[in-house]
């Protein structure tokens, strides 16, 4: 197996490991390895020292030029958490529809087309309307009447 092929295979393996690790580093090391393998195959570099220098420079250059764009592809875009409401707080004051009767204070509601586990001090029945008064991660707390301190969803 030629050294060029080893570099190219190593690069492909590193890029594929990024799908598992998602650290957004292995991709750049993989790009550096593929570039080194291609240049070696084309005969533009030959010595081990030139291979290592090419690998290092290609890795750093790809990191500097493409990291921001690749990070968005792998992780999606994010909002600046400091300037916007926490995503869990955005549901406060929202209207929900009761999906299942509440039994001993627990039931299920529909918020924006998604079913949520919910708690309530009110006896709520399927089909009734309720309002989100608190959010504890993946569980909502709802009430039959909208809390006066809840923000109006239209005002956001």
Secondary structure, 3 states (H helix, E strand, C coil): CCHHHHHHHHHHHHHHHHHHHCCCCHHHHHHHHHHHHHHHHCCCCCCHHHHHHHHHHHHHHHHHHHHHHHHHHHHCCCCCCCCCCCCCHHHCCCEEEEEEEEECCEEEEEECCEEEEEECCCCCCCCCEEEEEEEECCEEEEECCCCCCCCCHHHC
